[in-house]
């Protein structure tokens, strides 16, 4: 798992290689979190595909219930998406698109 995370960190760092060094200090931490969550989510997805989302309880009376890994997966995917958004919001392209959005809003008000 550690090697897969390290490979994902390197892949993500490559995507942001043009980021100014002062921003990379913050972004590196986010990249490491995203990489960990990406690999963990992949492992969870493999487990869910292999074992399903529902299990039958071992105690009587037997009941069908959601597997705990599904709850963990759902929580992590939300955090992953949020962290990924934070990461991409720190890119120079994100600032340009924000200013483009503001310009579009301004132009729409004039119509």
Beta strands, then each sheet from edge to edge (+ up, - down):
strand 1: 54-56
strand 2: 64-66
sheet 1: 1+ 2-
end
